[in-house]
Amino acid sequence: MALEAAQNPAVLDQFHSRNTYSVVSPMAYLLGVPRRIFELEVEPPKLEVYETLDRQKHARIVRNLSILRTAMVRFYRVISQQMTREYRGLMGIGEIPRESIDRLAADGVDILRAKHTLNDYLVDVNRLISDRINNCKALFPIWLSWPYVREAFLMPQGLTPAGIRQAAGFYNSHRNCYPYQVYLNWPAEEQGNILYNDRKFVTLLYQWNGDEFEDLSKVSDAGSYTKGSIRDFLDGSGKTVVVVDCENSDPYKLCATLRGLDPLALDKISKIILYDDVHAASAWGILNTYIHVPVEHVRIERIKQNKSLVDIKLTAGTCHEYYKNHVDSFVLVSSDSDYWGLISSLPEARFLVMVEHEKCGPAIKAALAESGIFYCYIDDFYSGETNDIKINALLQELYRYLDQAFRLNVNDMLEFACQTTRAGLSEAEKEQFYNRFIKPMHLEIEKDGNVSIRLKAR
């Protein structure tokens, strides 16, 4: 693939991103999409997700309740007539999937009742789904609005006979609009398969709720041209180093980009050098936990508080790697146009530049394209699975904050109280007092965020 054709990679990918299925696969499982759909390679839901969730009790219960509900609304008239005119119980009706009833019973959910009408059963199923769907919250990423997802499983007015009849009638009038004809709460518009991929489903999900989903990197991945060009660049290098301007880059987006590369291509990178101002995001400090490439972290103090030296240090460090360590290829991660001076001063070195859409101006992109230097956007790479690094970065900072703000030794505290009050407790009495009042102490968090410590009340 010729790198001299370095135009906008989004154009060369023909506006196509790689589809992702981390949202639609668990959604399809919980809604009761048949297993045979998961087994087809041409269908979006992934079989490995089905097999994983089918081992989890909470997910199985919601799935089988959803399967029953779909059957009940799909064959609403037929089932209702058999129950009222022929006095058949639920297990004696052919349109009811008995396997789902059996699997629910095996998981401790017995839905069979005497003298129940179809509406009674639908009320029970709707209530059970409403009560249990929150148990499946952890199956979806934290960036996805859980109230929107939850609402899709709730039948409007589904605890009343009138609401049930209306929902059943609406479903049967628009059945072909429902994905794989499974029931869910949505407008049932002509949208094709709404579970076609994450990008389509999440975009529509937010629209149904009067909202807009904007971070498309969480629901799609960079296209084949971009990833192929990076792979070709790395394959053609002798020794490659990634140099990162931490002031002008996002640690989470870069992590997503590197994790999204071919592992064999990633092995061609000898190290990652982070040029980090003291005021840059602390998340850079844990990047090496997630990327199996040696990371060298260069923290740069400021001589003047209003002047960063990152660009100077990065330029000098890159030249050092080129002339002293014989690095012939560099992946430069920065949207700063000032680095064009560095690139143009090392004409024999090979460069690939990673930028961000909103931070990189047209001038530097035009200069890169005219010089045959490939660039790509790190915010085009799939970032839906980078929440772990965000959570760990937050936890690391919380522990650091707590360590600085809160130090307490409860043994010293008890000794101080005993000495101050002259209570004259024996060692046995101290131990009893400790176990009864101090050991169970806990934090109370007020609405304004203030925290207080409470001992166990008498």
N, C-alpha and C positions, 0 to 999 in steps of 0.2 A: 504494500500500500504506500503510495507516494506521499511523503510528508510535505512536499512542496505545495501540495494543494490545500494548504492550511487555511481554509475559510472557516466560517462559522460552523462548528461541529453539529449544531442543531439542524442546520440546513442539510449537511451531508448525511445526517441520519434520517433525512427525509421526514423530519418532524415525528419520527416514531421512537418512542422510548420502549424499553423492555418492560413487559407487564409483570406485575407482582401479584401474589395471591395470598398474602398472610392475613388479610381481613376476610376476603370472600370464602376462603376454605373453612374456617371455623363457623362463619355465618351459615354456610350451606349445610354443615354438619348439624348444627343446632336446629335449623329450620326443618330438617328431615329430608333433605335431598337424598334420593336412593344411592346406595353404595355403588351400583353399577356406573353411575355418572362419575364418581371419583376414580373408578378403574379405567376410564377412557382417557388416553393421553391428550386427545383433542379438546377435552372439556377443562374448564378452569379449576374446579376444586381438586386439591391434591390428595392422593391416596394416603400419603404418609401422615397428613394431618388427621384424616379420618381414623387411621389406626391408632394414632396417639390419643385422640379424644375419646375413642371408644373404650379406652382403658380407664377413663375417669368417670366416676359415678355421677357427679353433678352434671357433667355434659351429657351422659347417656340418658339421664332422667329427662332433661329438657328436650333432647332429640326425640325420645319416644312419645312424650306428651305432644310435641309439635306434629309428629306423624299421625297420631290419633286425631288431633284437631283438624288437620287437613282432610282426613278421610270423612270426618263428621260434617264439615261444611261442604265438601265436594258432593257427597251423597246425602245431603240434608233431608230432602223429601223422601227418598227411598228408605233411609234408615228410620225416619220418624214414622212412616206408614207401617213398617214392619213392627215397630215397638208398640204402636197404639192399636193397630188392627189385628195383628197376629200375636201380640203379647210375647214377642221374642225378647230375650235378654241380650245384652251387648255381645256376649260371646257366641250367640247363635246367629249373628248377622254376617253374611259373607263379605260385605264391604268394609268391615272393621278389621284392621290388621291385628290379629290375635298375638302375633309375636311381640308387638310393642307392649301389649297388656302383660304378657308373661315376663318380659324383660323389666318392666316397671315393678312388678311384684317381686322379682328377684332382687331388685334394688330397694325394697322396703316401701314401695308406693302402691297400695292396693286401691284401685279406682272403682272396682265393681261394687254396686249398691243394689239393694232390692227396691222395686217400685220406682226406679229412676226413669225420668223421661230423657229424651235426647238433649233438650235444653238444660236439664239438671246436670247431665254429664259434661256438657260444654261449659257450664258455669264452673264446675269442679276443675276441669282441665285448665280453663283460663286463670282461675285463682292459683292453681298450682304453678303454672308458668310464671305468673306475676310474683309469687312468693320465692321462686327458686332461680329465676334468671340472674339475679345478682350474684349467685354463687359462681357464675361463669364470667364474671367481669375480668378476671385475670387472664382469660384466654385472648383478650384483645389488647393492643398496645395502649399505653397511657395517654398518647397524644390524640387518640380517637375519643370523641365525645361519647361517654358512656350513656348519658340520658337519651341521646339520639338512637343508639343501638338498642337500648332497652325498650324504647317506645315501639320499635319495629316488631317486637314479640308480643305486644299487648293488643288484644282485640278491643276496638272502641266500644264502650258500653257492653263489654263482654260478660258482665255479671247480671245482665237483665235479658229476659226472653226477647224483647223488642230489639235490643242491640245485636243479639245473636242472629236473629232472622235477617236483619239488615245487612250484617257482615256476610252471611252466607249468600244472600241474594247478590250482593255486590261482587263477591268472589266469583260466583258462577257466571255472572254477566261479563266478567273480564278475565276469565280463567287463563286464557292464552297470554295475557300480559304478565302473569306471575312466573317467576323463574322456576323452571322445572315443575310448574303448577303446584308448588307448595305455598301454603298460606303464610302471609306476613302482613303487617299493617303498613300499607303505603298507598299512594294515589292510583296505582295501577294504570299508568300511562303507557303509550306506545314508545317504549325505550329500548326494545330488544331485550337481551339477557342482562338484567341489571347486575348479575353476579359474574359478568364477563371478566372483569379484573378489578383490582383494588381501586384504581384511579376512577373508573366509571362508577362503581358502587358508592365510594366515599363522597365523591362529588355530588351524586344524586341524594345521598342520605342527608347531607348538610342542606341542600336546596329544599328538601321536603320540610325541613325545620326552619326555613326562612333565614338560613345562614349560608356562608360561602367558605369552602375549604381552599386554602391558598398554597399550602406547603406541599407541592406535588412531588417533591423528592421522597416523601414518605409513602407514596403510593405508585411510584414508577422508578425505573432505573435508566441509567445512561444507555444509549443505543450501541449497536454492534460496531459502527464506524469509530466512535470514540474509544471504546475498549480495545478494539483491534489496533488502532493507531498507537495507543499507549503500549500495548504488547509488542508491536513492531519496533517501537523506539527502544524498549528495554532489551529486546532480543538482539538489536543491532549495536548495543553498547558493549564496551569492554569492562568498564567499572562505572557504576552509577551511584550517585548520592542525591538524596532529596534534601533540599535546603528550604526551610520554612520561615517566612516572616510572620511571626506569631501575632504581631500587631495588626496585620492586614489579612488574617486568615481566621477561619472558624475551626476550632479543634474537633468539633463533632462532625462537621461536613467532611473534613479531611479524613477522619477516621472511617467514615462511611465510604469514601472514595477508595482508600487503600484496602479496606475489607472487601470491596466489590471487585477488585482486580483478580485476574487468574493467579492462583497460588504459585505456579511455576514462574510467571512473570515477576511476581513480587520477590521471589528468591534472587532475582538479578540485582536487587537493590542492596548495596553493601551496608548503608546506614542512613538514618534520618537525622539531620542536624536542625534543632529548634533554636532559632534566635529569638529570645524571649525578653521583652522589656519587663521590668519589675511590676508594671501595672497591667500586664496582659492577663488573660484568663488563666486561673489556676488549673483548669482541666488539662492543660498541656502536660502537667506533671505526671499524669497517669496514662498517657498515650501508649507507652511501651507495654502496658498491661494487656492491650487489645491488639497490638500489631507485633507480630513475631519477626521484627527487624530491629537491629541494635539502634537505640535512640541516644543521641548526644544532646544534652540540654545546656545551652549557653545562655545564662541569665545576665543581662546587661544593666548595670547601674546607670543612673543618670547623673551627669555632672551638673546640668541645669534641669530643674524640675519640669520646665516647659519644652525641653528638647530631648527627643529620643535618639539614641545612637544605634538602633537596630540596623538601619539600612547600611551604615558604614561598616559595622561589624560583619554583617552578612556578606557584603561585597568583598571585604578583606578575607573572610573565611573561605569563600568560594574560590578566590584566586589561590589561596594556600592549598586547597584540595587539588586544584588543577595543576599547579606547578610543582608542588612538593609530594603529593600523594598519588599523582598520575591518574586522577579521575578524569575521564574523557567525556562523561555525560552527566547532565544535571537536570533534575526535575525541580523547577523553581515554583514554590507555592506562595504566591502573593498577587494582589491586584494592583499594586503600586506601580505606576508608570516610571518611577525613578530608576527602576532596575533595568530599563532599556540600555542605560549607560554600561552596566555590567555585562549584559549580553553582547552588546556591540564591541566591547573591548576584548572579548575572548572569541574571536572569529573561528578558531579551530575547535572549540568545544561544542558539544551538541546540547541543545536545550529543549526541554518540553515545559510549558508553563501551565500551571493550574490556577484559575482565577474564579471569582464569584460574579454572577450576573450583575448585581446592583453596584458593585464596587469598582468594576473595571470599565474604564472609559473607551470610546471608540478609537482614539488615537493610538493607544498601545496595541489594540487588537489589529488595527490596520498595519502597524509597523511589523508585528509578528507575522502576519499573513504575507506581506511583501517580501519578507526575508525567508520565507519557507519554514517558519518555526511553528510547530503545532501547539495549539492551546486548547484547553477544555475547561468546562465549568464543574467545580466540585459540588455545586448545589444541584447538579443533574443526577448525581448518583443516589441510589436508594439509601435513605436514611431512616427507614421505618424501624430498624432493629438497633439503633444506636442509643436507645433509652438507657441501657445498662451503664454506658459510660457517663451519661448525664447524672443518673442516680448516684453512682459511685463518687463522682466529682462533688456532688452536693453533700453526700454523707461525709466525705473527707473534710470538707470545709466546716460542716457542723461539728464534727469531733474536734477540729482545731479550735473552733470558737468556744466550745464548751470547756476545752482544756485550759484556755486562757481566762475564761470568765468565771469558772466554777471549780473550786477545789475545796473539798470537805472530807475530814476524817471523822467518822461517827464515833470511834472510840475516844478520840480526843474531846469530841463534843460532850460525851457522857461524863468523862472525867471532870471537865470544866464545870458542868452542871452540878455534879456531886460536891465539888470543892466550894462552889459559890453558895450553894444552899445549905451546906453542912448537914446533908440528910443522913449521913452515917450509914450508908447501905453496905451490907456484906457483899462479898464477891458473888454469892449465890443470888442475892437480891438484885445485884446489878445485871446479872445474866438474864434473870426473869424480866426485869424492866426493859432490857435491850430487846429481847425477843418479842415482847408484847407491844411496845410503843415505837421503838426506833427501826427495827428491821422491816416492819410493814409500811414505813413512810413512803410517800409518793409525791409526784409533781402534779400541780393543778395549773392548767393553762386557761387564762381569762380571754375574753373576746378580743381585747386590745393587744394580745400577745404576751402580756406580762406573765411571768411564771413564779409560783410560790411553792414552797415545800411544806407538806402537811404530815405531821405525825399521826399515828392511828389514834382516833378519839377514844376516850374511856367508855 
